[in-house]
Amino acid sequence: SLNIEDLGSLKLPCVLHWEFNHFVVLVSVRCNHVVIHDPARGRRIISMPEVSRSFTGVALEVWPGAAFEANTVRNRLSLRTLMGSVHGLKGTLGKIFCLSLVIETINLVMPVGTQLVMDHAIPAGDRGLLTLICSGLLFFILLRAAVSMMRAWSSLVMSTLINVQWQSGLFNHLLRLPLGYFERRKLGDIQSRFGSLDTLHTTFTASIVGAIMDMIMVAGVLVMMILYGGWLTWIVMAFTTLYVVLRLLTYGYYRQLSEESLVRTARASSYFMETLYGIATVKMQGMAERRSARWLNLEIDTINTGIRMTKMDMLFGGINTFVAASDQVMILWLGTSLVIDNQMTIGMFVAFGAFRGQFSDRIGSLTNFLLQLRMMSLHNERIADIALHPRENRKPDLLYEPRLQSVSLATRALSYRYDSQSPPIFDGLDITIAPGESVAIVGASGSGKTTLMKVLCGLFYPDHGRVEVNGIDIQQLGINNYHKMIACVMQDDKLFSGSIRENICGFADEVDEAWMQECTQASYLHEVIMQMPMGYETLIGELGEGLSGGQKQRLFLARAIYKKPAVLFLDEATSALDKESEAMVNHAIKALDITRVIIAHRETTIASADRIIYLNERN
């Protein structure tokens, strides 16, 4: 067991056992802190007292071999990829830039009008000149208001373009990811990653419009400050640089807090959703108080991180106020001295003060935007976990007419394991199922029956071997085309919010009413539905509220049969039915001219199969 004092002598980077439940990578060791990469929370700077509380004393050193090649892999979406995927964006951005140029030019003219009034109209007592200048300023104000409205509309168009195209594109990609992606992540974390798209969307709409204005204004105001104030401009530049440097120096810590906030929010959200999904278990097991206390702890962790971020914002706000006030006092002192020495007119001094205020505000806003862009890399990486993950093996859609027909199904030297460190669930498995045959797969709990069925359905990719339908590898056929031919009722099947009709028909726009009723009759559900007040229009909740366990299973069966599959996979699909209902359902399914693969423990269901395949630890 290592002591904290020994960390500096380790070969870096190395792996540390952390909090007795996971591992982190130690990157560097300093006198009062260490830098680690935590898979749960990202890059972190940890003080020595916190290291003492979390480090278990176990470390793993890794030494590179002769063939080792260093490689930096960054899962990040490029700006070109993000912006290039939005159609019509370039034209809208060009329009916004032109309109912003007009608005900022008017903003530069306004202080000049004030200077002309103070230096020329007032000393000369020329009311006509005063009227002319004020009329011109009023005209520019009206023009600025009209152009601002046009720019706001263009910004709204750009925001809508980005929002619709990004969200629809990412959601479509998410739905086409393999099932393994979802089984290795919590729903709250996926939801949080998808929500990071809103942050990118905000940055590329409201913030980018403001940044365009700020860049134009900074350049223009800087020129006007030099023309009006000369060397006073360097005083303003010095104070502004001081503020920018302070913001940049604390960026790393602020980013760490932001990452912690995202991770902890996702963790609390996952826990909340998990509790709602298992509310019946929570009540029956008397876990309500423990779940509530645990959720509160997670929520407090999130709130505490948010408080630390707010404290940083307050600190920066105070620093900005102090720097701006010091700058203003210094300019007031030096500028007034120049006016007293007749080196600057009062009007020029007032105009310079207006330009100075605009310059400081725009530099502060532009600094915040640049830091947002840097912070955006955090959200970019989270979205990239979805966007850059390989999709299912999809091929061009083939024309397929759903009809009840029997096909052959076979596996060739099929092997699968959950990860590279786990033993194989099954290895070298060869199964041949003839067209129209009904096969029952049986075995002890944990022998891999459900996993095998998910591989046969194309939901999991095998490590080795292949699955063939009518002699064609389903990967060559394309998972999208293969799924048109099959239907499946899984142990953990789900219903969706909507009517019974919509759930049976998969929310299709066109419904074959006669075939739908045949499907519910085959699953012995039709009469149950007709006894409901709204019949097939009866609404059910997202978890199937309002239906018994047996009714849900019969609804799952009707939904599967409605697809007119060539292969029907059933995983404990009748476990919630009584013996009489099960016998009738098995008889109706057996009458269908399709290939059937059944996983069951009930002897009556197993007996309905033409052949039984026993799956054991050695397959």
C-alpha positions as CSV (number, residue, x, y, z in Angstrom):
1,S,0.0,0.0,0.0
2,L,1.4,3.4,-1.0
3,N,1.4,6.6,1.0
4,I,0.6,10.0,-0.5
5,E,4.2,10.9,-0.2
6,D,5.1,8.1,-2.6
7,L,2.9,9.5,-5.5
8,G,5.7,11.7,-6.8
9,S,8.0,8.7,-7.4
10,L,5.5,6.8,-9.6
11,K,5.9,6.5,-13.3
12,L,3.4,8.9,-14.8
13,P,0.7,8.6,-16.1
14,C,-0.4,5.7,-13.9
15,V,-3.7,4.2,-12.6
16,L,-4.9,4.8,-9.1
17,H,-7.6,2.9,-7.2
18,W,-10.1,5.6,-6.2
19,E,-12.8,5.6,-3.5
20,F,-12.9,1.8,-3.5
21,N,-15.2,1.8,-6.5
22,H,-13.4,2.9,-9.6
23,F,-10.0,3.9,-11.1
24,V,-8.6,7.2,-12.2
25,V,-5.5,8.2,-14.1
26,L,-2.8,10.2,-12.3
27,V,-1.4,12.8,-14.7
28,S,0.9,15.0,-12.6
29,V,1.8,15.6,-8.9
30,R,2.5,19.0,-7.4
31,C,3.5,20.1,-3.9
32,N,-0.1,20.8,-2.9
33,H,-2.3,19.2,-5.5
34,V,-2.5,16.5,-8.2
35,V,-4.1,16.3,-11.6
36,I,-6.2,13.3,-12.4
37,H,-8.4,12.1,-15.2
38,D,-11.6,10.7,-13.7
39,P,-13.9,8.7,-16.1
40,A,-16.9,9.8,-14.0
41,R,-16.0,13.5,-13.9
42,G,-13.3,14.3,-16.4
43,R,-10.0,16.2,-15.7
44,R,-9.8,17.3,-12.1
45,I,-7.3,19.2,-9.9
46,I,-7.4,17.6,-6.5
47,S,-5.9,19.0,-3.3
48,M,-3.7,16.7,-1.2
49,P,-6.3,16.4,1.7
50,E,-8.9,15.2,-0.8
51,V,-6.4,12.7,-2.3
52,S,-5.8,11.4,1.1
53,R,-9.6,10.7,1.5
54,S,-10.0,9.1,-1.9
55,F,-6.8,7.2,-2.7
56,T,-6.9,3.6,-1.5
57,G,-3.1,3.1,-1.7
58,V,-3.2,0.9,-4.8
59,A,-1.5,2.1,-8.0
60,L,-0.7,0.5,-11.3
61,E,2.4,1.7,-13.2
62,V,2.5,1.2,-17.0
63,W,5.7,1.2,-19.0
64,P,5.7,1.7,-22.8
65,G,7.2,-1.1,-24.8
66,A,9.6,-0.7,-27.8
67,A,6.6,-0.7,-30.3
68,F,4.6,1.8,-28.3
69,E,3.5,4.9,-30.3
70,A,2.0,7.9,-28.6
71,N,-1.3,9.0,-30.1
72,T,-3.8,11.7,-29.0
73,V,-7.4,10.8,-29.7
74,R,-10.0,13.6,-29.3
75,N,-13.6,12.7,-29.7
76,R,-14.8,16.1,-30.8
77,L,-16.9,17.5,-33.6
78,S,-15.3,20.1,-35.8
79,L,-16.9,23.5,-36.3
80,R,-17.0,22.9,-40.0
81,T,-18.9,19.7,-39.5
82,L,-21.4,21.4,-37.2
83,M,-22.0,24.5,-39.4
84,G,-21.8,22.7,-42.7
85,S,-24.7,20.4,-41.8
86,V,-27.1,23.4,-41.6
87,H,-28.6,24.3,-44.9
88,G,-29.0,28.0,-45.6
89,L,-26.8,29.1,-42.7
90,K,-24.1,31.0,-44.8
91,G,-26.6,33.3,-46.4
92,T,-28.3,34.1,-43.1
93,L,-25.0,34.8,-41.4
94,G,-23.9,37.1,-44.2
95,K,-27.2,39.0,-43.9
96,I,-26.7,39.3,-40.1
97,F,-23.2,40.6,-40.6
98,C,-24.2,43.3,-43.0
99,L,-27.1,44.5,-40.8
100,S,-24.8,44.5,-37.7
101,L,-22.3,46.6,-39.6
102,V,-25.0,49.2,-40.2
103,I,-26.1,49.2,-36.6
104,E,-22.6,49.5,-35.2
105,T,-21.8,52.3,-37.6
106,I,-24.8,54.2,-36.2
107,N,-23.6,53.5,-32.6
108,L,-20.2,55.1,-33.5
109,V,-22.0,58.2,-34.9
110,M,-24.0,58.9,-31.8
111,P,-21.1,60.1,-29.6
112,V,-19.8,62.2,-32.5
113,G,-23.2,64.0,-32.6
114,T,-22.9,64.8,-28.9
115,Q,-19.4,66.2,-29.4
116,L,-20.6,68.4,-32.2
117,V,-23.4,69.8,-30.1
118,M,-21.0,70.5,-27.1
119,D,-18.1,71.9,-29.1
120,H,-19.9,73.8,-31.9
121,A,-23.7,74.4,-31.4
122,I,-23.5,75.4,-27.7
123,P,-20.5,77.8,-27.9
124,A,-21.9,79.4,-31.1
125,G,-25.5,79.6,-29.8
126,D,-26.6,78.2,-33.2
127,R,-30.1,76.8,-32.8
128,G,-30.3,75.9,-36.5
129,L,-27.1,73.7,-36.2
130,L,-28.5,72.2,-33.0
131,T,-31.8,71.3,-34.8
132,L,-29.9,69.8,-37.7
133,I,-27.7,67.7,-35.5
134,C,-30.5,66.4,-33.4
135,S,-32.7,65.7,-36.4
136,G,-29.8,63.7,-37.9
137,L,-29.4,61.8,-34.7
138,L,-33.2,61.1,-34.5
139,F,-33.0,59.8,-38.1
140,F,-30.1,57.4,-37.2
141,I,-32.0,56.2,-34.1
142,L,-35.1,55.3,-36.3
143,L,-32.9,53.7,-38.9
144,R,-31.1,51.7,-36.1
145,A,-34.4,50.5,-34.7
146,A,-35.6,49.3,-38.2
147,V,-32.4,47.5,-39.0
148,S,-32.3,45.9,-35.5
149,M,-35.8,44.5,-36.2
150,M,-34.6,43.0,-39.5
151,R,-31.5,41.6,-37.8
152,A,-33.6,40.1,-35.0
153,W,-35.8,38.3,-37.6
154,S,-32.7,37.0,-39.4
155,S,-31.3,35.8,-36.0
156,L,-34.6,34.0,-35.4
157,V,-34.4,32.3,-38.8
158,M,-30.8,31.2,-38.1
159,S,-31.8,29.9,-34.7
160,T,-34.6,27.9,-36.1
161,L,-32.5,26.5,-38.9
162,I,-29.8,25.3,-36.4
163,N,-32.2,24.1,-33.8
164,V,-34.4,21.9,-36.1
165,Q,-31.6,20.5,-38.2
166,W,-29.2,19.8,-35.4
167,Q,-31.7,18.2,-33.1
168,S,-33.4,16.1,-35.8
169,G,-30.1,15.0,-37.1
170,L,-28.7,14.0,-33.7
171,F,-31.9,12.3,-32.6
172,N,-32.1,10.3,-35.8
173,H,-28.5,9.2,-35.3
174,L,-29.2,8.3,-31.7
175,L,-32.0,6.0,-32.7
176,R,-29.7,4.2,-35.1
177,L,-27.0,3.4,-32.6
178,P,-26.7,-0.2,-31.5
179,L,-28.4,-1.5,-28.4
180,G,-25.1,-2.0,-26.6
181,Y,-24.6,1.8,-26.6
182,F,-27.7,2.3,-24.4
183,E,-27.1,-0.7,-22.2
184,R,-23.7,0.8,-21.2
185,R,-25.0,4.2,-20.3
186,K,-27.6,5.6,-17.9
187,L,-30.6,7.3,-19.5
188,G,-30.0,10.5,-17.5
189,D,-26.5,10.7,-18.9
190,I,-27.7,10.2,-22.5
191,Q,-30.4,12.8,-21.9
192,S,-27.8,15.2,-20.4
193,R,-25.5,14.7,-23.4
194,F,-28.3,15.4,-25.8
195,G,-29.2,18.5,-23.8
196,S,-25.7,19.8,-24.4
197,L,-26.9,20.5,-27.9
198,D,-29.0,23.4,-26.5
199,T,-25.9,25.0,-25.2
200,L,-24.2,24.8,-28.6
201,H,-27.4,26.0,-30.2
202,T,-27.5,29.1,-27.9
203,T,-23.8,29.8,-28.5
204,F,-24.2,29.7,-32.3
205,T,-27.3,31.9,-32.3
206,A,-27.7,34.6,-29.6
207,S,-24.0,34.6,-28.6
208,I,-22.6,34.5,-32.1
209,V,-24.7,37.5,-33.2
210,G,-23.5,39.4,-30.2
211,A,-19.9,38.4,-31.0
212,I,-20.2,39.7,-34.6
213,M,-21.4,43.0,-33.2
214,D,-18.7,43.1,-30.6
215,M,-15.9,42.5,-33.0
216,I,-17.1,45.2,-35.4
217,M,-17.6,47.6,-32.5
218,V,-14.3,47.0,-30.8
219,A,-12.4,47.8,-34.1
220,G,-14.4,50.9,-34.7
221,V,-14.4,52.2,-31.2
222,L,-10.6,51.6,-30.9
223,V,-10.1,53.9,-33.9
224,M,-12.4,56.6,-32.5
225,M,-10.7,56.4,-29.1
226,I,-7.3,57.0,-30.7
227,L,-8.6,59.9,-32.8
228,Y,-10.3,61.5,-29.8
229,G,-8.1,60.6,-26.8
230,G,-4.7,59.8,-28.2
231,W,-2.5,58.3,-25.5
232,L,-5.4,58.0,-23.1
233,T,-6.4,54.9,-25.2
234,W,-3.4,53.0,-23.8
235,I,-4.7,53.6,-20.2
236,V,-8.0,52.0,-21.2
237,M,-6.1,49.1,-23.0
238,A,-4.1,48.4,-19.8
239,F,-7.1,48.1,-17.5
240,T,-9.0,46.0,-20.1
241,T,-6.0,43.7,-20.6
242,L,-5.8,43.2,-16.8
243,Y,-9.4,42.0,-16.7
244,V,-9.0,39.7,-19.7
245,V,-5.8,38.1,-18.2
246,L,-7.6,37.4,-14.9
247,R,-10.4,35.7,-16.7
248,L,-8.1,33.5,-18.7
249,L,-6.0,32.4,-15.7
250,T,-9.1,31.0,-13.9
251,Y,-10.6,29.4,-17.0
252,G,-9.3,25.9,-16.1
253,Y,-11.0,25.9,-12.7
254,Y,-14.2,27.3,-14.1
255,R,-14.2,24.5,-16.7
256,Q,-13.7,21.9,-14.1
257,L,-16.7,23.2,-12.1
258,S,-18.8,23.2,-15.2
259,E,-17.9,19.6,-16.0
260,E,-18.7,18.6,-12.5
261,S,-22.0,20.3,-12.7
262,L,-23.0,18.5,-15.9
263,V,-22.0,15.1,-14.5
264,R,-23.7,15.5,-11.2
265,T,-26.9,16.9,-12.8
266,A,-26.9,13.8,-15.1
267,R,-26.4,11.5,-12.1
268,A,-29.2,13.0,-10.1
269,S,-31.5,12.9,-13.2
270,S,-30.7,9.2,-13.8
271,Y,-31.5,8.4,-10.2
272,F,-34.7,10.4,-10.3
273,M,-35.9,8.6,-13.5
274,E,-34.8,5.2,-12.2
275,T,-36.9,5.8,-9.0
276,L,-40.0,6.6,-11.1
277,Y,-39.6,3.6,-13.3
278,G,-39.3,1.3,-10.2
279,I,-41.9,3.1,-8.1
280,A,-43.8,-0.1,-7.4
281,T,-40.7,-1.8,-6.1
282,V,-39.7,1.3,-4.1
283,K,-43.1,1.1,-2.3
284,M,-43.2,-2.6,-1.8
285,Q,-39.6,-2.8,-0.4
286,G,-40.1,0.2,1.9
287,M,-37.3,2.1,0.1
288,A,-39.0,5.4,-0.2
289,E,-37.1,7.2,2.6
290,R,-33.7,5.8,1.5
291,R,-34.2,6.6,-2.1
292,S,-35.4,10.1,-1.2
293,A,-32.3,10.7,1.1
294,R,-30.0,9.4,-1.6
295,W,-31.6,11.6,-4.3
296,L,-31.3,14.6,-1.9
297,N,-27.6,14.0,-1.4
298,L,-27.1,13.8,-5.2
299,E,-29.1,17.0,-5.6
300,I,-27.2,18.8,-2.9
301,D,-23.9,17.9,-4.6
302,T,-25.3,19.4,-7.8
303,I,-26.4,22.6,-5.9
304,N,-23.0,22.9,-4.2
305,T,-21.2,22.8,-7.5
306,G,-23.7,25.4,-8.9
307,I,-23.0,27.6,-5.8
308,R,-19.2,27.4,-6.5
309,M,-19.9,28.4,-10.1
310,T,-22.1,31.3,-9.0
311,K,-19.3,32.5,-6.5
312,M,-16.9,32.5,-9.5
313,D,-19.4,34.6,-11.5
314,M,-19.8,37.0,-8.6
315,L,-16.0,37.3,-8.2
316,F,-15.6,38.1,-11.8
317,G,-18.5,40.5,-11.7
318,G,-16.8,42.3,-8.8
319,I,-13.4,42.4,-10.4
320,N,-15.0,43.7,-13.6
321,T,-16.8,46.5,-11.7
322,F,-13.6,47.4,-9.8
323,V,-11.4,47.5,-12.9
324,A,-14.1,49.5,-14.8
325,A,-14.4,52.0,-11.9
326,S,-10.7,52.4,-11.5
327,D,-10.4,52.9,-15.3
328,Q,-13.1,55.5,-15.2
329,V,-11.5,57.4,-12.3
330,M,-8.1,57.4,-14.0
331,I,-9.6,58.6,-17.3
332,L,-11.6,61.3,-15.5
333,W,-8.4,62.5,-13.7
334,L,-6.2,62.5,-16.8
335,G,-8.8,63.6,-19.3
336,T,-9.9,66.6,-17.1
337,S,-6.3,67.6,-16.8
338,L,-6.0,67.6,-20.7
339,V,-9.2,69.7,-20.9
340,I,-7.8,72.2,-18.3
341,D,-4.6,72.4,-20.3
342,N,-6.7,73.0,-23.5
343,Q,-5.3,69.9,-25.1
344,M,-8.8,68.4,-25.5
345,T,-12.2,70.0,-25.7
346,I,-15.1,69.1,-23.4
347,G,-17.0,67.6,-26.2
348,M,-14.1,65.4,-27.2
349,F,-13.7,64.3,-23.6
350,V,-17.4,63.4,-23.3
351,A,-17.3,61.5,-26.6
352,F,-14.1,59.7,-25.5
353,G,-15.8,58.7,-22.3
354,A,-18.7,57.2,-24.3
355,F,-16.3,55.3,-26.6
356,R,-14.3,54.1,-23.5
357,G,-17.5,52.7,-21.9
358,Q,-18.5,50.9,-25.2
359,F,-15.0,49.5,-25.6
360,S,-14.8,48.1,-22.1
361,D,-18.3,46.6,-22.3
362,R,-17.7,45.0,-25.7
363,I,-14.3,43.6,-24.7
364,G,-15.9,42.1,-21.6
365,S,-18.7,40.6,-23.7
366,L,-16.2,39.3,-26.4
367,T,-14.1,37.7,-23.6
368,N,-17.1,35.9,-22.3
369,F,-17.9,34.7,-25.7
370,L,-14.4,33.4,-26.3
371,L,-14.6,31.6,-23.0
372,Q,-17.9,30.2,-24.0
373,L,-16.3,28.8,-27.1
374,R,-13.7,27.2,-25.0
375,M,-16.4,25.9,-22.6
376,M,-18.3,24.7,-25.7
377,S,-15.5,22.1,-26.2
378,L,-16.9,20.4,-23.0
379,H,-20.4,20.1,-24.5
380,N,-18.9,19.2,-27.8
381,E,-17.1,16.2,-26.3
382,R,-20.4,15.1,-24.6
383,I,-22.3,15.4,-27.9
384,A,-19.5,13.7,-29.8
385,D,-20.1,10.6,-27.6
386,I,-23.4,10.3,-29.4
387,A,-22.6,11.8,-32.8
388,L,-19.3,10.0,-33.5
389,H,-20.4,6.6,-32.2
390,P,-20.8,4.1,-35.1
391,R,-24.3,3.4,-36.2
392,E,-25.8,0.0,-36.8
393,N,-24.8,-1.7,-40.0
394,R,-27.4,-0.3,-42.3
395,K,-27.6,-0.9,-46.0
396,P,-29.8,0.8,-48.7
397,D,-33.4,0.0,-48.0
398,L,-34.7,-2.9,-50.1
399,L,-38.3,-3.2,-51.2
400,Y,-39.9,-5.7,-48.9
401,E,-43.6,-6.6,-48.8
402,P,-44.5,-7.8,-45.3
403,R,-46.3,-11.2,-45.5
404,L,-46.4,-14.3,-43.4
405,Q,-43.7,-16.6,-44.9
406,S,-41.2,-19.0,-43.5
407,V,-37.5,-18.6,-43.9
408,S,-34.4,-20.4,-42.6
409,L,-32.2,-19.1,-39.8
410,A,-28.7,-20.3,-39.0
411,T,-25.6,-19.3,-37.0
412,R,-22.1,-20.1,-38.0
413,A,-19.4,-20.4,-35.4
414,L,-21.2,-17.7,-33.4
415,S,-19.3,-16.2,-30.4
416,Y,-20.2,-13.3,-28.1
417,R,-18.8,-11.7,-24.9
418,Y,-19.9,-8.6,-23.1
419,D,-16.4,-7.1,-23.2
420,S,-12.8,-8.0,-23.9
421,Q,-12.2,-9.0,-20.3
422,S,-15.2,-11.2,-19.8
423,P,-15.4,-14.9,-20.7
424,P,-17.6,-15.7,-23.7
425,I,-21.3,-16.2,-23.2
426,F,-21.3,-18.7,-26.0
427,D,-18.5,-19.7,-28.3
428,G,-18.5,-21.4,-31.7
429,L,-22.2,-21.9,-31.7
430,D,-23.8,-23.5,-34.8
431,I,-27.6,-23.7,-35.0
432,T,-29.7,-24.4,-38.1
433,I,-33.4,-23.7,-38.1
434,A,-35.5,-24.9,-41.1
435,P,-38.2,-22.7,-42.7
436,G,-41.4,-22.8,-40.7
437,E,-39.8,-24.7,-37.8
438,S,-40.5,-23.9,-34.2
439,V,-37.5,-24.1,-32.0
440,A,-37.4,-23.7,-28.2
441,I,-34.1,-22.6,-26.6
442,V,-33.9,-23.8,-23.0
443,G,-31.2,-23.7,-20.3
444,A,-30.4,-22.7,-16.8
445,S,-30.8,-19.1,-15.8
446,G,-27.7,-17.2,-16.8
447,S,-26.7,-19.6,-19.6
448,G,-27.1,-16.8,-22.2
449,K,-30.5,-17.5,-23.8
450,T,-31.7,-13.9,-23.9
451,T,-28.2,-12.7,-25.0
452,L,-28.3,-15.3,-27.8
453,M,-31.8,-14.1,-28.9
454,K,-30.6,-10.5,-29.0
455,V,-27.7,-11.5,-31.2
456,L,-30.1,-13.5,-33.5
457,C,-32.3,-10.4,-33.7
458,G,-29.3,-8.2,-34.7
459,L,-29.5,-6.1,-31.5
460,F,-26.0,-7.3,-30.4
461,Y,-23.1,-7.8,-32.8
462,P,-21.2,-11.1,-32.4
463,D,-17.5,-11.1,-31.7
464,H,-17.0,-13.9,-34.2
465,G,-19.2,-15.8,-36.6
466,R,-22.4,-14.7,-38.3
467,V,-26.2,-15.0,-38.3
468,E,-27.8,-16.1,-41.7
469,V,-31.3,-15.7,-42.9
470,N,-32.0,-17.8,-46.0
471,G,-28.3,-18.3,-46.3
472,I,-27.5,-14.5,-46.3
473,D,-25.4,-12.9,-43.6
474,I,-27.7,-10.4,-41.9
475,Q,-24.8,-7.9,-41.8
476,Q,-24.5,-8.0,-45.6
477,L,-28.3,-7.8,-45.9
478,G,-28.3,-4.8,-43.5
479,I,-29.8,-4.7,-40.0
480,N,-32.5,-2.3,-41.3
481,N,-33.6,-4.8,-44.0
482,Y,-33.4,-7.7,-41.6
483,H,-35.6,-6.0,-39.0
484,K,-38.3,-5.7,-41.7
485,M,-38.5,-9.5,-41.8
486,I,-38.6,-10.3,-38.1
487,A,-40.6,-9.4,-34.9
488,C,-39.7,-10.0,-31.3
489,V,-41.3,-10.0,-27.9
490,M,-38.6,-9.5,-25.3
491,Q,-38.7,-10.0,-21.5
492,D,-38.5,-6.3,-20.9
493,D,-40.6,-5.1,-23.8
494,K,-42.1,-1.6,-23.5
495,L,-45.3,0.2,-24.5
496,F,-45.5,3.9,-25.5
497,S,-47.9,6.6,-24.6
498,G,-50.8,6.5,-26.9
499,S,-53.8,4.4,-27.8
500,I,-54.0,0.6,-27.9
501,R,-54.4,0.9,-31.7
502,E,-51.3,3.0,-32.1
503,N,-49.2,0.6,-30.0
504,I,-50.3,-2.4,-31.9
505,C,-49.7,-0.8,-35.3
506,G,-46.4,0.8,-34.3
507,F,-47.9,4.4,-34.7
508,A,-48.1,3.9,-38.4
509,D,-50.0,6.5,-40.5
510,E,-52.0,3.8,-42.3
511,V,-53.7,1.0,-40.3
512,D,-54.9,-2.3,-41.7
513,E,-57.9,-2.5,-39.4
514,A,-59.0,-6.1,-40.4
515,W,-55.5,-7.5,-39.9
516,M,-55.1,-5.6,-36.6
517,Q,-58.2,-7.3,-35.2
518,E,-56.9,-10.7,-36.5
519,C,-53.7,-10.1,-34.5
520,T,-55.6,-9.3,-31.3
521,Q,-57.8,-12.3,-31.8
522,A,-54.8,-14.5,-32.3
523,S,-53.4,-13.2,-29.0
524,Y,-56.9,-13.5,-27.4
525,L,-57.0,-9.8,-26.6
526,H,-59.8,-8.6,-28.9
527,E,-62.6,-9.3,-26.5
528,V,-60.8,-7.7,-23.6
529,I,-60.2,-4.5,-25.7
530,M,-63.9,-4.4,-26.8
531,Q,-65.0,-4.4,-23.2
532,M,-63.1,-1.2,-22.5
533,P,-65.1,2.0,-22.8
534,M,-63.1,3.4,-25.7
535,G,-62.1,0.1,-27.3
536,Y,-59.0,0.3,-29.5
537,E,-58.8,4.1,-28.7
538,T,-58.2,3.4,-25.0
539,L,-55.1,5.4,-24.0
540,I,-52.3,3.8,-22.1
541,G,-49.3,5.3,-20.3
542,E,-45.7,5.1,-21.3
543,L,-45.2,2.1,-18.9
544,G,-48.5,0.4,-19.9
545,E,-50.5,1.8,-17.0
546,G,-54.1,0.5,-16.9
547,L,-53.2,-3.0,-18.2
548,S,-52.4,-6.1,-16.3
549,G,-49.2,-8.1,-16.9
550,G,-51.0,-10.7,-19.0
551,Q,-52.8,-8.0,-21.1
552,K,-49.4,-6.3,-21.8
553,Q,-47.9,-9.6,-23.0
554,R,-50.9,-10.3,-25.3
555,L,-50.5,-6.7,-26.6
556,F,-46.8,-7.3,-27.2
557,L,-47.8,-10.5,-29.2
558,A,-50.4,-8.7,-31.2
559,R,-47.9,-5.9,-32.0
560,A,-45.3,-8.5,-33.1
561,I,-47.7,-10.5,-35.3
562,Y,-49.0,-7.2,-36.9
563,K,-45.6,-6.9,-38.7
564,K,-46.3,-10.1,-40.6
565,P,-42.8,-11.4,-39.7
566,A,-41.0,-14.2,-41.4
567,V,-39.3,-15.0,-38.1
568,L,-40.9,-14.5,-34.7
569,F,-38.7,-14.4,-31.6
570,L,-40.4,-14.9,-28.2
571,D,-38.5,-14.5,-24.9
572,E,-40.8,-15.6,-22.1
573,A,-43.6,-14.0,-24.0
574,T,-46.4,-15.9,-22.2
575,S,-44.9,-16.1,-18.7
576,A,-47.7,-13.9,-17.3
577,L,-50.6,-15.8,-18.8
578,D,-52.6,-18.5,-17.1
579,K,-52.3,-22.0,-18.5
580,E,-55.5,-21.9,-20.5
581,S,-54.7,-18.5,-22.1
582,E,-51.1,-19.7,-22.8
583,A,-52.3,-22.8,-24.5
584,M,-54.7,-20.8,-26.8
585,V,-52.0,-18.3,-27.6
586,N,-49.4,-21.0,-28.4
587,H,-51.9,-22.8,-30.6
588,A,-52.7,-19.6,-32.5
589,I,-48.9,-18.8,-33.0
590,K,-48.2,-22.4,-34.1
591,A,-50.9,-22.0,-36.8
592,L,-48.9,-19.2,-38.4
593,D,-46.7,-20.2,-41.4
594,I,-43.6,-18.5,-40.0
595,T,-40.3,-19.6,-38.3
596,R,-40.4,-19.3,-34.5
597,V,-37.6,-19.1,-32.0
598,I,-38.9,-19.4,-28.4
599,I,-37.2,-19.0,-25.0
600,A,-39.3,-20.4,-22.2
601,H,-39.2,-22.2,-18.9
602,R,-42.8,-23.5,-18.9
603,E,-43.1,-27.1,-20.1
604,T,-46.3,-26.4,-22.0
605,T,-44.7,-23.7,-24.1
606,I,-41.6,-25.8,-24.6
607,A,-43.8,-28.8,-25.6
608,S,-45.4,-26.7,-28.4
609,A,-42.0,-26.4,-30.2
610,D,-40.9,-28.8,-33.0
611,R,-37.4,-29.0,-31.6
612,I,-35.6,-28.1,-28.4
613,I,-32.0,-26.7,-28.2
614,Y,-30.3,-26.9,-24.8
615,L,-27.9,-24.1,-24.0
616,N,-25.4,-24.8,-21.3
617,E,-22.1,-23.2,-20.1
618,R,-20.3,-25.1,-23.0
619,N,-23.2,-24.4,-25.4
